[in-house]
Amino acid sequence: MVLQIMGHHHSHSYSLQMVEIQTGERFCKMELCLWICPLIDQDFYGDKIKGYKEELKTIGVMFEYGEAFRFIADHLMSLAASSDLSRSYVISILNFIRFMKKFPSLDHFVSKMKEGRWLRTSRGSNSPNGSVLYSEEWKTARQISKIPFIDKDDYGEEINCFKPELQLLGVIVDLNGNYQMVADNLLSSFPSSLTEEAVLFILDCLHYSTSSDKLAKALKSVRCMNTDVGYKSPGECFFSDAEWGCLLKVFNSVPLIDHKFYGSRITTRKNELKQLGVKVDFEEAVNVFVKSFKRQASFSSITKENVFSILSCYRKLKGASLEFPSDLEKCIHEVNWLRTRLGDYRSPRNCILNGPEWESISAVTLLPFIDDGDNFYGKGIREYEKELKKMGAVVEFKDGVEFVAAALYFPLNPCHITSENVFSLLECIRILLQEKDYSFPDNFRKNVRREWLRTHVGYRTPDNCCLFDSKWGLYLKSTDGPFIDEVFYGSNISSYREELSSIGVTVEVEKACPLLASNLCHHSEFSTIVRIFNFLSKHKWMPESDATRKIWIPDGHENGKWVNPEECVLHNKDGLFGQQFTFLEEYYEPNLLCFFSTAFNVTSNPSFDSHCKLWKVWETSGYQLSHAQCCAFWECVVSQWSSEVERTLADGLMKLPVHSGRGEILLLDKNDVFVADDLLLKELFENHSPRPVLVWYPQPGLPSLPRSKLLEIYRKIGVRTISESAQKEELSLADGVKLKPLNPSVLFIGKRDGSPHSWLFS
């Protein structure tokens, strides 16, 4: 139990002394000058006062030291709120905290003292929490911020001895990562030329602070960054990385941060520089380079020095661990920045680094060699052979033969193209086909389609030529078509079979049919035409257009005409169509007749439709048919009989054949003829009808034309039977009248009342 003794209620300064109480507890011993709680004077009351503890508590007397500490803290905070605490007062507080650390009640006192603005700082009275004890490590921070540092002019160096106590009150006593304090207390404006330490400190603040955006925003417009062209604002600057900085030096078009000025530490703060607005990324460097590069190239103003700088930088970038940006790759590959001997500027991939191996092909090409003359790049350009190759430039003959395709340029007169020129071109094509998965450009295909290959029929385009070899000799002669002239080129031309094929020359026997067929119209010699037709037949050729659907009809050895297949038939079996068709069996061997049938759809014999058309001619002409002609027609009908044929004949045939009685066959109206299905009526009609009315059928019957089948066909196409059409009229006899034999000559047969559908017998 603590009892304190007070000599006078209005005293302001006392020394607290340790006194003994009943419980044996100790208060504390301090020699401090401060306001003391009013203590009961034990000397005055004596020891008997200790016996009234409960009564004293009842009337409000404090006995616990915790209560006393709270009383002191409240009293001190009351004083701090009304006026600044003096230096000695502050030192006393710190001493009090130091000696009372082991007592829990100190926490309440400290928390109370943290709240008051009783500590003198560079920014006036401030609470301990949020104030800073200055040291040399805060020197740079002081240049850019208004941090409330404790006023050492007032408190003296002695204040430095109380770092733990100040920390307990909330004072920041060392930098130790407290960059947020700097960010929260930035100056409203900054000097235009910050020291390198200040800039590096700012970058550290950005790195560690949680409000880096505020700091970055404050500095973005300040011309505080030292560059190779003076002080610039962060947004105007580029950070030159060791790997790719050379890219920014090709055209010297942007301010670069001075690495020598800031030292190596700045390289560890690229992210913070980026926050300030400094361009630190490779992609940004690429963008500015690409813009400058394209701008200079658009004016054809990329100098020799620029070119060598680009090549040197390209070498460095390719050797680095960077992923080469597609924009930069595309720019260098596609922009026209290398001068050629043709006098223009081209992209690397459209240039060739010259060599003697190109001379043989130059007669038929215009090639873009990089200008290695003394007035431009000189021979030094070859030092960058590897880089030029990576950029797409051709540095080896085998890699550049595709330029032959792009730069193909034939003389206007093909007679000026020698066999050596042709072989050089074929050699280039061979390399392309063997070493690359290559597709010829459209320009090449256009130029190569000119007539420059010499054949036995003159100069032709490749796709109108054939390469003759021993396989062709089995069917044709080299003069039978547009075969390449082996006399002019020599036998070595056959060794370029694959190369010739790649540009359209036909080299396979099986694939030559369309070309030979299209050239048929230029021939008139029958033996040549027969050889070609035999070749086409052997390889089962089928025409693809009407232009090749022609058949030669000879008139002598070298005369004749080309006719359409529809005008031809293979055979003239019945001799009915001598004026309507050309019969191929009269000119060609049987093997070609099969070919004409398959390839040209030439019919073996005249079709059913042709027979019907011929019959209509007979109907209108009044032509009297022979027995053979009539048999031929109806044999065709029987052989092709179907429901469709039935409809065609029923609708189309107006007249049908009847026996004339004089060995001739007449064509009469279908409604006036009948099928004889009754022998008695047949005999009557044959003997007594004034004109023939019974349809014709062969007598005797033929295996190919049975009488029953023919009569059935007649009925199906509308011919009436005689039994259903004839009517008999009976006469009644009076009683006593006797019958007598009838004279056939007075038998009457005729149409009833002019009806075409009934006949009367009487």
Residue, then its C-alpha position, 0 to 999 in steps of 0.5 A: m500500500v502506497l501512502q504519500i505525504m504532502g507538506h503543503h497543498h499549494s506546493h508545486s515542486y517536491s521530491l518523491q521518496m520511497v516509503e514503507i507500507q503495510t504490504g511491504e510494496r515499494f513505490c518508486k524513487m525518483e529525483l524529478c522536478l515535476w508537479i506531484c500528487p498531493l500526499i497525506d502527511q504521515d509525519f503529521y498524522g502518525d502511523k495510526i493513519k494507516g489503520y484507516k485505509e478503507e475509510l480513506k478509500t471511501i472518501g477518495v484517497m488514492f492508494e495504488y501507484g497506477e492511480a497516481f500515474r494516471f493522475i500525473a499523466d492527466h495533469l501533464m497532458s492538461l499542462a501540455a494542452s495549455s502551453d509548450l512543455s519546456r526542455s527540462y519538462v520534456i527531459s523529465i518526462l523521458n526520464f520518467i518513462r525510462f525508469m517506469k518501463k517495467f510498470p504496466s501502468l506506464d502504457h496509459f501514460v505513454s498513450k496519453m502523452k502521444e496525443g498531445r502536441w507538446l514536442r517542438t519540431s521544425r514545423g512547430s509544436n507537434s505530437p511525438n507520433g509523426s515527428v522525426l529525430y534528425s540524423e545524417e541519414w535524413k539529410t537528402a530527405r530534408q532537401i525534398s520534404k518538410i518532415p517535422f524534425i525534433d528541434k535540436d536547437d531547443y532540446g540540445e544533443e541530450i535528446n539523442c540519448f532518449k531514442p528508445e523512449l522517443q520511439l515508445l512515444g511514436v517518434i521516428v528515430d532512424l530512416n530504416g525504410n520510413y520512406q513513406m514519411v518522405a512521400d507524405n511530407l513532400l515539398s510543394s515545389f522542387p529545385s530544377s537540378l536535383t543532386e544525384e543523391a536526391v534523385l536516387f533517394i527519390l527513386d528509393c522512396l518510390h520503391y518503398s513507399t505505398s503512395s508512390d503515385k503521389l511522389a511520381k506525379a509531383l516530379k513528372s514535370v520537373r526538369c530534374m533528370n540530368t541527360d546527355v543534352g542537359y536537364k530534362s523532365p522525366g517524361e522527356c528522357f530515355f534510360s539507355d540499357a547496356e543491352w539495347g541502348c545502342l538502338l537509341k544512339v543510331f540517330n541521336s534523336v532522344p535525351l539519354i539519362d547520364h549514367k556516369f552522373y548517377g552511377s550504377r545504382i540507378t540501373t537497379r531502379k528502372n521500375e521507379l524511373k518508369q513511374l516517373g515517366v522515364k522510358v526504360d523499356f526495350e519496346e519504347a526504345v524500339n518504337v522511337f527507333v522505328k519512327s526515326f528509322k522510317r522517317q529518315a528512310s522516307f526521305s532516303s536520308i539514311t547515311k552510310e554512317n547510319v547504316f553501319s551503326i544499324l548493322s553494329c547495333y543489330r549484331k549486338l542485339k542478336g547476341a543479347s538475351l532479348e527477344f527480338p521484337s517483331d516490329l523492329e524485325k519487320c521494320i529492318h526487313e521491310v523498310n527500303w534503307l539499303r542503296t542498290r546498284l540499280g540506284d534505288y533504296r530497298s529492304p535487305r531482303n530485296c538486296i543481294l551482296n554481290g559475287p562473281e557467281w551471278e554473272s551467267i544469269s545477268a543476261v535474263t535478269l535485273l538483280p538488286f546488288i547492294d551498292d558496294g562502290d567507293n561512293f557508298y558503302g565500299k567493301g567494308i559492307r562485307e564485314y557485316e555479311k552475317e548481319l545482312k544475311k539475318m536481315g534477309a539480304v542474300v549473301e550466297f548464290k544458292d540462297g539468292v536464286e529466288f531473286v532470279a525469279a523476281a528479277l526475270y527479264f527476257p529480251l524482247n526478241p527471244c532469238h537473243i536468248t542463248s542456250e547458255n542463258v537458258f541453262s543458267l536459268l534452269e540451274c537456278i530453278r534446280i537449286l530452288l527446287q532442291e534446297k527450298d520449299y519454294s513457291f514461284p512468285d506471280n511476277f515470275r509466272k507472268n514473265v516466264r509465260r512469254e515465248w522464249l523456249r524454242t520448239h520444233v514449231g517455233y518459240r513457245t511459252p513453257d506451258n505450251c511445250c513438251l519435252f520429247d524423250s524415248k517414251w514419246g517415240l512409241y507413239l509420236k514423232s518429235t515434229d507431231g507437236p510443240f516439242i523442245d528443240e533438242v537440236f538447238y539445246g543439245s541432249n543435255i536439255s533432258s537432264y532438266r526434266e524436273e525444272l522444266s516441269s516446274i515452270g509448266v513444260t509437259v514432261e510426262v507422256e500421260k499429261a501431254c494429252p490436253l496440249l497435243a489435243s489443243n494443237l490438233c487443229h494445226h494439223s491437216e496431214f491424216s497420218t499425223i492426226v491418226r498418230i495423235f488420236n492413237f496417242l490420246s486413245k492410249h492414254k484415255w484422254m477426254p476432251e474438256s472443251d468444245a474446242t477439242r471436241k472435233i474429228w478430222i474427216p479426210d479428203g485425200h492425204e492432206n485435205g479434209k475438215w474438222v467436224n463436230p462429233e454430233e455429226c458422226v456415227l460409227h457404223n452405217k448398219d442399215g444404210l438409212f442415214g447416208q445424208q444425215f451422218t458421217f460414218l467414221e468406220e469409212y475412215y478410221e480403224p476399229n481401235l479409234l472407233c472405240f476411242f471416238s465412242t468413249a471420248f466424243n460420245v459418238t454413237s455406234n448407230p443412229s439413235f432412236d431419236s434419229h430414227c424418229k426424226l427420219w420417220k417424220v421426214w418420211e411422213t411429210s415427203g410421201y416417201q414409199l418405204s422399202h421392206a428393208q427400211c421399214c424393218a430397220f426402223w421397227e427393229c430399232v423400236v423393238s430393241q429400245w422399247s420402254s414406257e418412254v419410247e411408247r409415249t414418244l411414238a404414241d405422241g409423235l407418229m402420225k402415220l403408220p405403214v400398211h401393205s399397198g398390195r403391190g409390194e410397196i409400203l405406204l404411210l397412212d394416217k394412224n386413225d385409218v389403219f388397224v391391227a388384224d386380230d380376226l382372220l375372217l375380217k382380215e380376209l374380208f378387208e384384204n379382198h374387198s376394202p377399196r384401199p389398204v387399212l391393215v398395218w404392215y408387219p414382215q412376212p414371213g416374220l423375223p427373229s429380230l422383229p416378231r409379228s406378235k411383238l410388233l402388233e402389240i406395239y401398234r396397239k400400245i401406240g394407239v392403233r385399233t384392232i379390226s374386231e373392235s372397230a368393225q360392225k356387222e348389220e344383219l338383214s331379216l328374211a320374210d317367210g318363204v324366202k330362201l338363202k342363196p350363195l353370195n357373190p363376193s363382188v357385191l359385198f359392201i364394206g364401208k365406214r358407218d355414217g362417215s365415222p372414222h372409228s367404225w366400219l359397216f359390213s352388209 
